Amino acid sequence: MNAWKQLVRDASLPALVAGCIATLISFAGPLVLVFQAAQGMPHALLESWVWTISIGSGVLGIVLSLRYRVPVVVAWSAPGSALLITLLPTVSFPEAVGAYLVASVATFVIGVSGTFDKIVSRLPAGISAAMLAGILFGFAAKMFVVLPAQPLLVGAMFAAFFAGRRWFPRYAVVGVLAVGALVAVLGGKLTGHAPSLQFTVPAWTTPRIGWQAVVNLSLPLMVVALTGQWVPGMAVLRNGGYTRPSAGPLIAWSAAVSAVLAPFGCHGLNLAAITAAICTGHDAHPDPDRRYVAGVAGGVLYLVLGCIAATVLSLFAMLPKELIAALAGLALFPTIANALAASMSDVKDRDAALVTFIVSASGMSLFGLGAAFWGLLFGLAAHALLRWKVSRRVTMELSSAGETKT
């Protein structure tokens, strides 16, 4: 009770607005990736999927923000959702749920054991970034495939995105959605009728563990979550001046909730990065100790939108498929740019990173294993080979120098 009284005293309009905007951006951008990944899936399963990731994000955001007095913003993994667009159709949904469960349990172990920093430090940053860029590249490129069908719509959204990146970068995706929806309405592109308010009932799927699904889905989901979400997510908290909590408890709590919700369709929850910056900065509140209110506010809105997930999805279903494809592709632009920059930052690892990127973007499949797995494997092999050559050459040169001196 004292926590809620303190919350009321600390509440401020800027913090409440910041939290709500962060959640709305998640629904305007990353949710579209889930919508794309679920193409062909029964609508009840899609509704349950959106319900789980929304409710899970909301509960974690509220509880962790109140627990640590820090604006903890939790969301589902955008790169993980994009990965599922190509990989989810290759396995049955019960096997996918089993892979989600395995990934969550393994991530929980990483969290409670405190090995997060060790794993991240040992995995070459360029390799993991290249895998992420490769996974997302092919998907984002599809945005230009739909351009000929709706040049005005896609062109307007493209212009709105870069105008937003120039003048209001935090809300660029929201601007893209607004412009796209406006062009679609004026052009008579909406289909169906405005949906009525519907409450969502989650659907249970019994997990089935299959080794191919575990390798194809669990491993890539873990890698992109740890390197693509947790690393920048913790960096956002640290840049906001928050030295606590450590990553371990946040990872453990998020993974535990993800595991509980996996049978209902949750593919994994983690710290948000881009939207979290809205809640950790000065604009949320001048006093860092009162910004946690933004995390709580965002969590509450997650709960509300999750409960009416069916209505939210019905609204998205009214939009043209070209609008959805363009919105999803543009929402990934910053992530792809950052991943490409990180993958090429180390000159010694550029060749290995390039191999990882090409293989991951190729969409290849071998022995039932997808491109993300093979991209990581080939990249790590190239990295080991190149570094082995360097160390071998240095040893030979030192040995020769010693003989000459003698």
C-alpha positions in Angstrom: 0.0 0.0 0.0 2.9 2.4 0.8 4.3 1.8 -2.7 1.0 2.9 -4.3 0.8 6.0 -2.0 4.3 6.8 -3.0 3.4 6.3 -6.7 0.5 8.8 -6.4 2.8 11.4 -4.8 5.5 10.9 -7.4 3.1 10.9 -10.4 3.4 13.7 -12.9 1.8 14.4 -16.3 5.1 14.2 -18.3 6.0 10.8 -16.8 2.5 9.5 -17.5 2.6 10.8 -21.0 6.1 9.4 -21.6 5.0 5.9 -20.5 1.8 5.9 -22.6 3.7 7.1 -25.7 6.3 4.4 -25.3 3.6 1.7 -25.2 1.8 3.2 -28.2 5.0 3.2 -30.2 5.4 -0.5 -29.4 1.9 -1.1 -30.8 2.5 1.1 -33.8 5.8 -0.6 -34.8 6.9 -3.9 -33.3 3.4 -5.3 -33.1 3.1 -5.1 -36.8 6.0 -7.6 -37.0 4.0 -10.1 -34.9 1.0 -9.4 -37.2 3.2 -10.3 -40.2 4.7 -13.4 -38.5 1.2 -14.8 -37.8 0.0 -14.8 -41.4 -2.0 -17.9 -42.0 -2.4 -18.6 -38.2 -5.9 -19.0 -36.7 -7.1 -15.7 -35.5 -7.7 -17.0 -32.0 -4.0 -17.9 -31.7 -2.9 -14.5 -32.9 -5.2 -12.8 -30.4 -3.7 -15.0 -27.6 -0.2 -14.2 -28.8 -0.8 -10.4 -28.6 -2.6 -10.9 -25.3 0.4 -12.7 -23.7 3.1 -10.2 -24.9 0.9 -7.3 -23.8 -0.1 -8.6 -20.4 3.4 -9.9 -19.8 5.0 -6.6 -20.7 2.5 -4.7 -18.6 2.9 -6.8 -15.4 6.7 -6.8 -15.6 6.8 -3.1 -16.3 4.6 -2.3 -13.3 6.2 -4.7 -10.8 9.8 -4.1 -11.7 9.4 -0.3 -11.9 7.8 -0.3 -8.5 10.3 -2.8 -7.1 13.4 -0.9 -8.2 12.1 2.6 -8.4 13.5 2.7 -12.0 11.6 3.2 -15.3 11.8 -0.5 -16.4 10.1 -0.7 -19.8 9.5 -4.2 -21.0 8.4 -5.3 -24.5 8.6 -8.2 -26.9 11.7 -8.6 -29.0 11.2 -6.8 -32.4 14.1 -8.6 -34.1 12.8 -11.9 -32.6 9.4 -11.2 -34.1 11.0 -10.5 -37.5 12.9 -13.7 -37.3 9.6 -15.6 -36.8 8.3 -14.1 -40.0 10.5 -16.5 -42.0 11.0 -19.3 -39.5 7.5 -19.8 -37.9 5.9 -21.2 -41.1 8.6 -24.0 -41.1 7.4 -25.6 -37.9 4.1 -26.5 -36.3 2.8 -24.0 -33.7 3.1 -26.5 -30.8 6.8 -27.0 -31.8 7.2 -23.2 -31.9 5.7 -22.9 -28.4 8.1 -25.6 -27.2 11.0 -23.6 -28.7 9.7 -20.5 -26.9 9.7 -22.4 -23.7 13.2 -23.8 -24.1 14.5 -20.3 -25.0 12.8 -18.8 -21.9 14.1 -21.5 -19.5 17.6 -21.2 -20.9 17.5 -17.4 -20.6 16.2 -17.7 -17.0 19.3 -19.9 -16.2 21.5 -17.2 -17.7 19.8 -14.5 -15.6 19.9 -16.3 -12.2 23.5 -17.6 -12.8 24.8 -14.1 -13.6 26.5 -15.3 -16.8 24.9 -12.6 -19.0 28.0 -10.4 -19.2 30.3 -13.4 -19.7 28.2 -14.7 -22.6 27.9 -11.4 -24.3 31.7 -10.7 -23.8 32.6 -14.0 -25.4 30.3 -13.8 -28.4 31.9 -11.5 -31.0 29.7 -8.4 -31.2 30.2 -8.1 -34.9 29.0 -11.7 -35.5 25.8 -11.3 -33.5 25.1 -7.9 -35.0 25.6 -9.3 -38.5 23.2 -12.1 -37.8 20.6 -9.7 -36.6 21.1 -7.4 -39.7 20.9 -10.4 -42.0 17.7 -11.6 -40.5 16.0 -8.2 -40.8 17.5 -7.2 -44.1 15.5 -9.5 -46.3 12.3 -8.6 -44.5 12.8 -4.9 -44.7 13.6 -5.1 -48.4 10.1 -6.5 -49.0 8.8 -3.0 -48.4 10.1 -1.9 -51.8 8.5 -5.0 -53.4 5.0 -3.6 -52.5 5.9 -0.1 -53.7 4.7 -0.6 -57.3 1.3 -1.7 -56.1 0.8 1.4 -53.9 3.4 4.0 -54.8 1.5 7.0 -53.3 0.9 5.2 -50.0 4.3 3.7 -49.6 6.0 6.8 -50.9 4.2 9.1 -48.4 5.1 6.7 -45.5 8.7 6.7 -46.6 8.9 10.5 -46.7 7.1 10.7 -43.3 9.6 8.3 -41.8 12.6 10.4 -42.8 10.9 13.6 -41.9 10.2 12.2 -38.5 13.8 11.0 -38.2 14.9 14.5 -38.9 12.6 16.5 -36.6 11.0 14.1 -34.1 13.0 10.8 -34.1 11.4 9.3 -31.1 7.9 9.4 -32.7 8.9 8.8 -36.3 7.1 5.4 -36.4 3.9 6.9 -34.9 4.1 9.6 -37.6 4.5 6.9 -40.3 1.4 5.1 -39.1 -0.6 8.4 -38.9 0.4 9.4 -42.5 -0.2 5.9 -43.8 -3.7 5.6 -42.2 -4.6 9.1 -43.5 -3.6 8.3 -47.1 -5.4 5.0 -46.9 -8.6 6.6 -45.6 -8.5 9.4 -48.2 -7.8 6.9 -50.9 -10.6 4.5 -49.8 -8.2 1.7 -49.1 -9.6 0.6 -45.8 -11.5 -2.7 -45.8 -14.3 -3.9 -43.5 -16.1 -2.0 -40.8 -14.9 -0.5 -37.5 -14.8 -3.3 -34.9 -16.7 -3.3 -31.7 -15.0 -3.6 -28.3 -14.0 -7.2 -27.8 -12.2 -8.7 -24.8 -9.6 -11.4 -25.5 -9.5 -14.9 -24.0 -6.0 -16.5 -24.2 -5.8 -19.9 -26.0 -3.6 -22.7 -24.5 -1.3 -24.6 -26.8 0.5 -27.7 -25.4 4.2 -27.3 -26.1 5.9 -30.0 -28.2 9.7 -30.1 -28.0 11.3 -30.8 -31.4 15.1 -30.6 -31.9 14.9 -28.8 -35.2 12.5 -26.2 -33.8 14.8 -25.7 -30.8 17.8 -25.2 -32.9 16.1 -23.1 -35.5 14.1 -20.9 -33.1 15.4 -21.2 -29.6 19.0 -20.4 -30.3 18.4 -17.4 -32.6 15.7 -16.0 -30.3 18.1 -16.2 -27.4 21.0 -14.6 -29.3 19.0 -11.7 -30.8 17.3 -11.1 -27.4 20.5 -11.0 -25.4 22.6 -9.0 -27.9 19.9 -7.0 -29.7 17.6 -6.2 -26.8 19.2 -6.7 -23.4 22.6 -5.1 -24.2 21.1 -1.9 -25.6 18.3 -2.0 -23.0 20.7 -2.0 -20.1 22.8 0.7 -21.9 19.7 2.9 -22.0 19.2 2.4 -18.2 22.8 3.2 -17.5 22.8 6.2 -19.8 19.8 7.5 -17.8 21.9 7.4 -14.7 20.6 4.2 -13.2 23.3 2.0 -11.8 20.9 -0.6 -10.4 19.4 -3.1 -10.8 21.9 -5.4 -12.4 20.9 -7.3 -15.6 20.6 -10.7 -13.9 17.4 -10.1 -11.9 15.7 -8.3 -14.8 16.6 -11.2 -17.2 15.4 -13.8 -14.7 12.1 -12.2 -14.0 11.4 -11.5 -17.7 12.3 -15.1 -18.7 10.2 -16.6 -15.9 7.1 -14.7 -17.0 7.9 -15.5 -20.7 8.1 -19.3 -19.8 4.7 -19.1 -17.9 3.1 -17.4 -20.9 4.8 -19.4 -23.6 1.9 -22.0 -23.9 -0.4 -19.0 -24.7 1.9 -17.8 -27.5 4.5 -15.6 -25.9 7.8 -15.7 -27.8 9.8 -13.8 -25.2 9.9 -10.6 -23.2 12.9 -8.4 -22.6 13.9 -4.8 -21.9 12.9 -2.3 -24.4 15.6 0.0 -25.8 14.3 2.7 -28.2 11.0 3.2 -26.4 12.7 3.0 -23.0 14.8 6.1 -23.8 11.5 8.1 -23.8 10.9 7.1 -20.1 14.5 7.4 -18.8 15.3 10.8 -20.1 14.9 14.3 -18.7 11.6 14.8 -20.6 9.9 12.2 -18.5 10.8 14.1 -15.3 13.7 16.3 -14.2 14.1 14.1 -11.1 15.4 10.6 -12.0 13.9 9.1 -8.9 10.4 10.0 -10.1 10.7 8.6 -13.7 9.7 5.1 -12.6 6.2 6.4 -12.9 6.6 6.3 -16.7 7.3 2.6 -16.5 4.2 2.0 -14.4 2.0 4.1 -16.7 3.3 2.3 -19.8 2.6 -1.1 -18.1 -1.0 -0.1 -17.2 -1.7 0.8 -20.9 -0.2 -2.5 -22.0 -2.7 -4.3 -19.7 -5.6 -2.3 -21.2 -4.6 -2.8 -24.8 -3.8 -6.5 -24.1 -7.3 -7.1 -22.8 -8.8 -5.8 -26.0 -6.2 -7.4 -28.3 -9.0 -8.7 -30.6 -10.2 -5.2 -31.2 -6.6 -3.9 -31.8 -6.0 -6.7 -34.3 -9.3 -6.0 -36.1 -8.2 -2.3 -36.5 -4.9 -3.5 -38.1 -6.8 -5.9 -40.3 -8.7 -3.0 -41.9 -5.4 -1.5 -43.2 -4.0 -2.3 -46.6 -1.4 -5.1 -46.6 1.0 -2.6 -48.3 0.7 -0.2 -45.4 1.5 -3.0 -42.9 4.5 -4.1 -44.9 5.8 -0.6 -45.3 5.2 0.2 -41.6 7.0 -2.9 -40.5 10.0 -2.4 -42.8 10.4 1.3 -41.8 10.1 0.4 -38.1 13.2 -1.9 -38.6 15.4 0.7 -40.3 17.1 2.0 -37.1 17.7 -1.5 -35.9 19.2 -2.6 -39.2 21.4 0.5 -39.4 22.7 0.0 -35.9 23.3 -3.7 -36.5 25.2 -3.1 -39.8 27.3 -0.4 -38.2 28.2 -2.7 -35.2 28.9 -5.6 -37.5 31.5 -3.7 -39.4 33.1 -1.7 -36.6 35.9 -4.2 -35.9 38.2 -4.3 -39.0 39.6 -7.7 -37.9 36.1 -9.3 -37.8 34.6 -7.7 -41.0 35.1 -10.8 -43.2 33.5 -13.1 -40.5 30.7 -10.6 -40.0 30.1 -10.3 -43.8 29.8 -14.1 -44.0 27.3 -14.1 -41.1 25.3 -11.3 -42.8 25.1 -13.0 -46.2 24.2 -16.4 -44.9 21.6 -15.0 -42.5 20.1 -12.9 -45.3 20.1 -15.7 -47.8 17.1 -17.6 -46.3 19.0 -20.9 -46.9 17.9 -24.1 -45.1 20.2 -27.2 -44.7 19.4 -30.4 -42.7 16.2 -28.7 -41.6 18.1 -25.8 -39.9 17.5 -22.2 -40.9 19.6 -19.4 -42.2 20.0 -17.7 -38.8 21.6 -20.8 -37.3 23.9 -21.4 -40.2 24.8 -17.7 -40.4 25.9 -17.8 -36.8 27.8 -21.0 -37.3 29.6 -20.0 -40.4 30.4 -16.6 -38.9 31.9 -18.1 -35.8 33.9 -20.6 -37.8 35.3 -17.8 -40.0 36.0 -15.7 -36.9 37.9 -18.6 -35.3 39.9 -19.4 -38.5 40.9 -15.7 -39.1 41.9 -15.2 -35.4 43.8 -18.5 -35.4 45.8 -17.4 -38.5 46.6 -14.1 -36.8 47.8 -15.7 -33.6 49.8 -18.3 -35.6 51.5 -15.6 -37.7 52.3 -13.5 -34.7 53.9 -16.6 -33.0 56.0 -17.4 -36.1 57.1 -13.8 -36.4 58.2 -13.7 -32.7 59.9 -17.0 -33.0 61.8 -15.8 -36.1 62.8 -12.6 -34.4 64.2 -14.6 -31.4 66.2 -16.8 -33.7 67.6 -13.8 -35.6 68.6 -12.1 -32.3 70.4 -15.2 -31.2 
